[in-house]
Amino acid sequence: MAVSRPSPIGAALDRADRVLCAAENGFIGGALAFASGLLFVNVVLRYIFRDPIPWAEEVSIYLIVWIVFVGGSVAVRTRGHIAIDLLPLMLSPANRRRLAIAVAVVMAAFFAVFFYYSGAHTLRIRAGGQVMPVLQAPMWLTYLAMPVGSFLMGLRTIQLLARLVVRPVEDQHRLDLQD
């Protein structure tokens, strides 16, 4: 069986997906390593030298917020969110595909609504001039994690939906089990 080559557009989309995957994974790994290291250093400074970094906990908390929302995108991409798979396992491959498409459409709609409202809320926080308690940095930078994360999760859901629509029914069982 001959393997078909992806179209130039498909190849460009694959490259963009790999870059986005690397950016997501790099951000999550780097932010987690930085927050962990910062908290470790702060514990040492607090309990041994009695001189903690005043902004360490604040930065770590806000980084964890970003990690959660960007990590949500990775979970959508890898199909790592909690799912009940009893119903799909009882369905035929064609009906399993229909169910997966319906679920992906609902997810995409949810992420679109979440993007809209979280973006509006972030803009309100920005307009209000709220700042972080210790750093005095703009608080909207933390709230920005919600629209960015929901955009990424929506994008990943659309990618999943495209794969579900394009792949033949026979491949769906592998999609359900591997992705």
ABEGO torsion letter per residue (X at the ends): XBBBBBBAAAAAAAAAAAAAAAAAAAAAAAAAAAAAAAAAAAAAAAAAAGBBBAAAAAAAAAAAAAAAAAAAAAAAAAGABBBBAAAAAABBAAAAAAAAAAAAAAAAAAAAAAAAAAAAAAAAAAAAGBBBAAAGBBAAAAAAAAAAAAAAAAAAAAAAAAAAAABBAAAAAAAAAAX
